[in-house]
Amino acid sequence: MPLRSSTFRELALGAALVGAASLWATSARAQACCAGTGALTPGRLAGHEAGLVGLQARAGSVYGGFDSNGAFTGSPAGTSELGFEEALFGATRFARRGQIAVFAPLVQTRRATPTSGPELGGGLGDVNASARWDFVSAGERRPFPGVGLLAGVTLPTGKPPESSTRPLATNATGVGALQGNAGVAIEQTYGHVLLNVTGVLALRAPRTARGIRTALGPQITVLAGAAYSFDNDAAIGLLGSFTVETPASVDGVTVPGSGRRLVRLTGAGTYPLDDRWRLQATPFVDLPFFGQNQPSQAGVSLGVIRSWS
């Protein structure tokens, strides 16, 4: 996937993977609502699940991007950028209200320009570990919503841009900095409908690249989603995400115009094959407005999840 959007993608997915399920009732309606949770957060354990593992394949294409002033421009003629990812993730419960998760991606990028032609590269991306603790579960203490605390860390296991050995940097697969995340999730169920709002703050450690000390600014992501669950535990959902990052600094000096913004719209669908296996599909598109210093892409991810009680 495009390198410049990897920070946003991992933050959004890290927030998804730290999900913990609400207390399940035995009624079909309660089961359907938790299926909606799985549609919005594919790596999240349901109340009756002790753990899960999953595989996800993702493909996306860049169709334009934003400059430092926030102006959007379509991709120039003769240029293209395709991103691919295959990820293994898993989650396990460590208490009735808590769970931990790990997400490990392999990343490939294909870029082409009129002068250089196509170039393909890839490798291991940045690995994320995360956790969630639900103080109150959705629907547990009506009219109050469910509230969960999120935390996570992203390790710089991918290759940073300055270490790339390719002219178009297609084998750069990571940000190059240790990242810590913390956030809060609020959600509530209304019959077969689940509503969720999540806010996550990310801080990246400073790093030195080619003798220059750089530090990315704090990043805030807000996600709001809704899902509808059917009685057979299938579900569909829609998630909107907005991320904003303050300007970076070089050798302690803030770089004007280096902040980043991105708005993403993601659809979601999950279908149970049986009590243990389910399929997941999530088309996504970055909207061509209110962005800054980010590429805009559209694509889809497909996944399969196996859980156990």
N, C-alpha and C positions, 0 to 999 in steps of 0.2 A: 504494500500500500504506500501511498505517497508519504515520504518521510516527514514533511512539514506538518502533516495532520496527525502524526502518530501520538503526540502528547495528548491531544483532545480525545482521540479514540480510546487510549488506554485509561484515561481518567474516567470516561463515561463507562467503559466496561468494568473497570475496577469497582465503581460504585454499584454496578449491577451484580458483580460476583460476591459482594459482601452481604447480600440479602439474607435474611432469616425469616422463616415462615411464621405466620400467626398460629394460635392454637386452633386446631381443627375440630369441628363438630362432626358427628356422624351423618348429618343430613346431606343430601345431594347438593343443596344450595351452597353450603359451606365449602364442599369440595370444588364446586364450580368457581367460587370466588378465589380460591387458592390457585386454581388453574390460571386465572387471570394474572396473578402475581408471577407465575412462571413465564407467561408471555412477555411481560415487561422486563423481567430479570431472569434470563435463561439458566444461570448458574445457581439459582436460589433453591434451597431445600424447602420442601413442603413440611407441614407439621408432623406427618407420619414418617418422614424420611430421615434416616441416620446419615446418609452420604450419597454422593453421586459422582460420576465421571462423565465427561463429554468431549466430543470432537466437533470442531467448527471449521468450515472452509469459507473464505471471504474473498470477493473480487470487487474491485472498484475502478472507475475511470475518471480522471481529472478532466473537467470541461471548461475550466477557467480559474480565476483567482483574484485576490484583492491586493492592492498595493498599500503602502504605508499611510495613505490618505483615506483609505476605505473605498476607493473606486474599484469597481468590478470590470474585468476584461476577459473575454472568452479566449480559449487557447489559440495561439497563432497558427496559421496554416502550416502544415508540415510537421507540427510537433504533437506528441502524444505522451501520455503517462498512464500506465496500468499498474495497479497494485494488487497483490495476492497475499493471502495469509492462511496458514493452517495452524490451528491452536488446539492444545490439550488443556482441559481445565477440570478441576475437581473441588468438591466441598465436603466437609464433615462437621457434624455437630459435636460440640464439646460441653454443652449444657442445654437445658430445655429451651432457653432463650438465646443461646449464642451459637455461632458457627464460624468456621474459618474456611478460606478458599485460596486456591492457587491457579494462576493463568499463565501458560507458557506458549508464546507464539513463534512460528517460523515465518519470516517475512521475505517476499520477493517483489522486486520492482522492475518494470520494463519502461524505459524512456527512449524517445526518438526525437531528433531534431533534423532540420533540412541539411545541415552540414555534417553531422556525425553519424547519422543513421541510427538503427535500433541498438540498444544496450540492455542487457539483462543481468541482474545480480540479486543476491539475497543472503540470508543466514538467520541465526537466532536473534529474536527481538528482545525487548526488555521484559523480564519476568516480574509479575505482580503477585503479591500475597496480601490478603485482606481479611477482615473480620467484621462481624456485626453483633450487636447486643440489642435485643428488643426489650425496652422497659415496659411498654404497653403494646399489645398486639392489636391489629386492626379488628374492630368489632368486639373487642373484649370488654371495654368500659364505655359504652355509648352514653352520651353523645360525643365523648372524647375520642380523638383519632389515635391510631397506633403511632408510636414514636420509637425510632431505632437510632442507635449511635453507630457510626461507621468509622473505620480506621484501616489504613493500608500503607504498604511500602512498595515502590517500584524500583527494582534493582537495575543498574546500568549494564546488563548482560549483552545488549546489542552493540554493534559497531557504530561509534559516533561519526558524524559527517567528516570531521577532519582526518579520520583514519581511513577513509575510503581510498581505494586504489584504482577506481574507475573514473574516466573523464566526466560522466554524468552522475557519479556518486550512487549508482544503483545498488551497491553492496553495503551502503550505510543503512543500518537497521534499528538504531536506537538514538535516544536523546543525548546520552553520555553523562548524565547526572543522576545521583540518587534522589528519589522523590518520595516525600511523605504526604499522605492524604488523610483528611479528617472531615467528617460530615454528619449530617442529620437527615433522616428520612421520615416523612409523615405520610400516613396512608389511612384510608377508610374504605369499607365496603358498603354498598347499597344494593342489596339483592345480588344480582349477577354482575354488578359493575364494581370495579376497583379503581379508585383514584389514588395517585401517588405523586408527591412532590419531594425531591431530594436536592440538597445543596452540599457541595463538596469543595473544600479548600485544599489546594496543592502547593507545597513549598519544595523547591529544588535546591540542592546544595550547590555552592559555587564550584567551578572546576577550572583547570588550567589547560588550554589547548594551544599548542605551538607558541608557548611562552606568554600567552595572554590570558589573564584571569577574567572569566566571564561568569555571570549569574543571571539566570532567567528570573523574571519577576513572579510574584505570587499569582496564582491562577484560581479563579472561581468558576465552577460549573453549576448551573441550575438545570434540573431535569424535571419535567412535568408530564405525566402520562395517565392514560385511562385504558382499561381493558374490559372486554365483555366475555364472560365465560358461559359455555353451553353445558347442558346436563351431562354430556359424555366426557367432560373435562377438557375438551378442545376450547381454545380461546383466541381472540384477536385483540390487538391493541394498537395504540398510537402514542408515540413518545416524542416530545419536543425538547431539544437541548440547546442551551446557550452557554458559551464559555468566553470569558474575558481574562486577559493576562496583562499585567502592568508592564511597562517598558523594562527591558533588560539593562544590565550595567556591564561595563568593560573597565577593568582596573579601578573599580569603585565609582566610576562616573556613569550616570544614567544616560542611555542613548535615546534621544528624542525620536518618536515615531516607530519604535521597535515593539510596541505592544501588539497583542494579537486578539482577534475576536472571531467567532464562528457560530452560525446558527444551523442546526441540523434537525431534520425531520425523519423519524424512523417508524416504519410500520412493523408489526409483530404478529406472528401466528404460531401457535403450538398445537400439535395433534398427538394424542396418546395412542401408541400402538397396543399397549396393554398396561398393566399396573406398574411396570418397571421401565419400559422404553417409551420415549417420546421424541418427536421430530420438531424442529424449530426452523423458522424462516424469518429473516428481518431485512427487507429492502430499506435503503436509506438514501437521502439526498441532502447535500449542503445547499442551503438557500442562497441565491445570489444577491443578498443585501445585508447590510450591517456587519460586514466582515472587515478584517484588517490583517494583512501579512499572512494570509492563509490561502491554500488552494481550495477550490470547490470541486467536489467529486460526487458521483452517484454510483451505487452498487448494491450488492445483496450478500448476505451471509446465510449459510445453511448449516444446520447442526443436528446431531443426534446425541441424546442423553440417556444414560442408564443409571437408575437410582436403586437404593435398597433401604429396607427398614431396619 
